[in-house]
């Protein structure tokens, strides 16, 4: 009798092991269906690292830098003619959330004379506010924050002629970087951000004009928590 009881217990256990298990749900749709939050104590981390699975399917913690390492984009040709190259294209903000935003961080330089010191650029895509009433303007735009970088350990002077590269912002969502060389009177490249107001996606491009090469390192993309 004891043997029969043990056999039935094992049979029942095997049947449950091969079935779908639901926690807080009576109709699971997967092997394990949890209706609620999940806590895995060994994965607790104050640094907010990313949970990943290794080759054996074991969950581990890794730093974001291990996934989002810098990406190099070389916009080059043997001609000084205008040429576009995509630096980043993807989700940036949530259109239903006026406070939603993102920041794209770049480091770049070009083949122009005087443009040998890399420039750090942050492209901040978000809404502005009406200074009269404090309300959001309703349209996302790109703002460029540029730093001339360093020569050795000494900071390079910012926007003091004849220092190069010269930086200007000729139109909305565009920054222009001008070197001291000359192809048809100019040696420059643009970084252009195209924003889809409906979907919240953006496209950041290098627009090489009157130069041979523009090298861009995409350092990272940071998004607001609403995404």
C-alpha positions, 0 to 999 in steps of 0.5 A: 500500500505504501509503495502504491501511494509513493508511485501515485505521488511520483506520477502526480509530480511528473504530470505537474512538472510537464504541465503549465503552472500558474501563480495567481492565475487559474489559466496559465498560458506558458510553462510558468505564468506569474500574475504579479511581480517576481523577486529573485533575491540573488539578482538584487543590485543597487547599481541597477545593472541589466539582467541577462541570461548566459549560454546555459540560460542562467540569469546574471547581472551585467553592466550596460556598458557591456551591451551598449559599447561605443559604435563607430560610424565612418562617413567617408568617400573619395569625393568631397560631395555630400553624403549621409550616414546614419548614426542612430535610428530608433525610439526616443520618446513617448508621444503621450508623455510631454516630459518624455525625452532622450539624449544621444551622446557622440564623440566625433572629428573629421578629415578637415584641417584643424578638426583633429581634436574630437568634439563631444556632442550631446543631442537632447531631444525633448519639449520646451516650455512656454515661458509665459504660462509654463506649459509644454510647447507640444513639439519635440526638438533637438538641442545640441550641447557641444564641447571642444574636447581636450588636447592632451590634458589641456582644454581647447578654447571654445569658439575663439577665432581662429580656433577650429572646428567652428560650430554653428546651429543654422536651422532647427535640429541641425549642428554644423561643424566647420574645419579650417580646410577648403573644398570649394570654399568650405570644409564642413559636416552637419549632424542632423536629427530628424524627429517623428512627432507621431511615433517618437522615433528619431534619426541622427545622421552625419551629413558630410559636405566638402570633406573626405571623412567624418568619424563618429563614435556613438557613445550611448542613448539615454531615455526617460523612464517613461519608456 
